[in-house]
Amino acid sequence: MLVVGDLALDEENRRVRRDGGWIRLTATEFELLRFLMRNPGRVLSKAQLLDRVWNYDVSRRVNLVEIYISYVRRKIDTGGERLIHTRRGAGYVFKPGESVIPAFRPLKADEGSDTD
């Protein structure tokens, strides 16, 4: 379980929760968020993200990172504090505020996984 700020990522069940509600992510969105959450406060370049999430050569598809960052932002920042910040010319940083971490309840067997 990764918990940063008020966002919880359950690696085993591939689920994400913020402020008491579940967030549906695609497999790629989940991997991107997991890498960002494993490196809170650290500026990660587009090249690093491409290498770790997509295993792509740096020279290819740099805008892919921007697209997926926007997808994840739309899903995790709805009604809450922004967690992923852009550092112009450097990359992205996952930086929560001083939010209270909610209690995390285990999944029930019938809830299943929402990632694809």
Long-range contacts (C-beta under 8 A, 24 or more apart in sequence): 1-104, 2-34, 2-37, 2-38, 3-101, 3-104, 4-37, 4-40, 4-83, 4-94, 4-96, 5-81, 5-83, 5-96, 5-97, 5-99, 5-101, 6-80, 6-81, 6-96, 6-99, 6-100, 6-101, 6-102, 7-37, 7-76, 7-83, 7-96, 8-101, 8-102, 8-104, 9-33, 9-34, 9-37, 10-104, 10-107, 13-107, 13-113, 14-113, 14-115, 15-107, 15-113, 15-114, 15-115, 16-76, 17-102, 17-104, 18-76, 18-80, 19-79, 19-80, 19-102, 20-102, 22-114, 23-75, 23-76, 24-75, 24-114, 24-115, 25-72, 25-75, 25-114, 25-115, 26-71, 26-115, 26-116, 27-115, 27-116, 28-53, 28-54, 28-68, 29-68, 29-71, 29-72, 29-75, 30-115, 32-68, 32-69, 32-72, 33-72, 33-76, 36-84, 36-92, 36-94, 37-94, 39-94, 40-94, 40-95, 40-96, 41-93, 41-94, 41-95, 42-93, 42-94, 43-87, 43-90, 43-91, 43-92, 43-93, 44-91, 44-92, 44-93, 45-90, 45-91, 46-91, 46-92, 48-91, 49-91, 49-92, 65-92
